[in-house]
Amino acid sequence: MPPRGWHSRGYLPHFDGEEVTQFVTYRLADSVPAERLEAWVSELRYLPESTAKAELRDRVERYLDTGRGECDLRDPRCAGLAEQRLLARHDQEYDLHAWVVMPNHVHVLFTPRKGFEVGRIVQAWKSFSARRINSVLGRRGQLWQEDYFDRFIRDAPHFERVLGYIEWNPARATLCELPSDWPHGSAARRHSR
């Protein structure tokens, strides 16, 4: 199947190109209330589209880092399951460059391999981990927000900025002092080698 290029599932625009490195963020369903998101979209509607999208993404990121919602991924068992799923298909369907599992969201920097779509990869991460996490927590229902944020990586400096952003996210959110101190991320694995 050829890459889809720009497309939308009715929520956010996505770019899906074969072997194009992507920065993806997906979050727990209760991490940003729908009313809050709708209010931000309304506030930003007068800005140029690209500016509004960037501002919305920044607002969501700052909000997530305040630890809103139940933060099910604060439970090491749940964070471990989310991380396990990311690692499971590395070197088969995609190349995983950096990741971090935060209390209410996940950041991933990866490059899909030829023949694998970003949307299907993200869906596999979310569906597999949702079943397992809900089982651990003894509940059913929606765990993850339906959609995800993605940005394709433009060049090497952009790649390095995003990698740093991902790995420093727990320290910036004051969850640890150094990226390598956070147990569910690529910085800890890189540091332990």
PyMOL commands that set and color helices and strands:
alter all, ss='L'
color gray80, all
select helices_A, chain A and resi 34-44+49-64+72-74+76-88+118-137+156-172+179-181+186-192
alter helices_A, ss='H'
color red, helices_A
select strands_A, chain A and resi 5-8+13-16+22-27+94-101+105-112+149-152
alter strands_A, ss='S'
color yellow, strands_A
deselect
rebuild
show_as cartoon
